[in-house]
Amino acid sequence: MDGDEQLLRGRVYGAEHDDPDPGPGPKPGRTYAELVGGPLDGLLLDIHGWRVEEVDDGVALITELGRWPGGRALYDPRPGEPRTSGPGVRCRFYYSGGTP
């Protein structure tokens, strides 16, 4: 794991830009998906309040990291992988590719 990867691990995607209290870690009482693989490996994605269908759809996240700076990293849940309910890390989204 290089220095950039260590900095990202355990941080919340987008928190630095949108959060009025930009602490690096997860907030109590919120629900997260862990991003696995790809340029955002180790980050948490806040999925608090998302419907099951929204989680099942996966995400395309803007990133400056990876093959296309300013492009999107695609992450999806694995069908049939167990999910927990309630706050904390509830599921994992796996890297499935990138797009400009």
Buried (B, 14 or more C-beta within 10 A) or exposed (E): EEEEEEEBEEBBBBBEEEEEEEEEEBBEEBBBBBBBBBBBBBBBBBBEEBEEEEBEEBBBBEBEBBEBEEBBBBBBBEEEEEEEEEBEBBBBBBBEEBEE
